[in-house]
Amino acid sequence: MSETFLALWASIVRTVVPIVVGAVLGWLASANITLDHEFAGQLAALLTTLLTVIYYVAVRLFETYISPKLGWLLGYAKTPDSYSKDQPGKHEAE
């Protein structure tokens, strides 16, 4: 496989995994809450969004300041700056 494809795949995985984790956590958080049906859907969407952001930011901070190996929590252990280095089409600042 080409380096470009592998970099693209890594970025997709590291985007999708936090969304899935946030969705699962949002569903678990709202599963036992009895609310109006319409409001329950809005609450689930809000919880999913918040938990996705919190999860992603926390893992990126852990990965940056504790250990790069923690990147596997995003589905791929390489950080964006390491898997996109020297990619064709990437413009360097002069």
N, C-alpha and C positions, 0 to 999 in steps of 0.2 A: 504494500500500500504506500501511496505517496505521503510525504511529510505534510503536505497541505491538507490532505484528507484526514490524517491522524490529528492534526491541530483542530480542524473543524469538528471532528467527532468528540474530542476532549471538551471543547467549549459547549457542545450540545449536551453532553452528559452532565457537565457541571452546572448547567442551567436547569435541566429537567429534574435531576435528583432532589434539589431543594423544593421544587414545586410539589413533587410527589410527597415528600416528607411533610411539608406544610399542609397539604390537603388531608393527609392521614391524621396529623395532630389536630387540625381544625375539626375534623369529623369526630375524633375521640373527645375533644373538649366540649363539643355541643351535643353529643349523642344522648346524654341523660338530662338535657335541659328541656322542660316542657314550656313551649311558647306558642304564640300564634304562628300558624303554618308559614305565612308570608314573612314574618319577622325572623323565624328560625332560619330560613334560607339566607337572608341578609346577614344574620349573625354568623352563620357558617362561612360565608364568603369573606366577611371581615376577619374572622379568626384565622382562616386559611392564609389570607394575605399577610396579616401581622406575623403569624408563626413562620411563614416562609421567609420573610425578611429577617426576622430574629435569628432563625436557624442559619441562613446564609451568612449573615454578618458575623455571628459567633464563630462559625467554622473558619471563615476567612481570617478572623483575628487570631484564633488558635493556630491556624496554619502559618500565619506570618510571624507571630511572636513566641509560640511555644515549639512547634515542630512542623516542618513541611510535610511530614508523613501523615499528619491529620487530614490532609486533603482528600484522602480516601472517603471521608464522610460526605464529600460532594460527589462521590462516584468515580473519581479519577484523582490520583495522588499528585499530579503535576499542577503547578500554579499557572495561571494564564500567561504570565510573562515568560515562563520557561517553555511552554509548548507552542508559543507563537513567535519565538525568536527566529530571525533570518528567514521568514516566510516570504515567498514571492508575492509581490504586490504591496508589501508592507513598506511604507515610506519612513525613512529615518529623518530625524530632525537635523538640520544642517547648522 
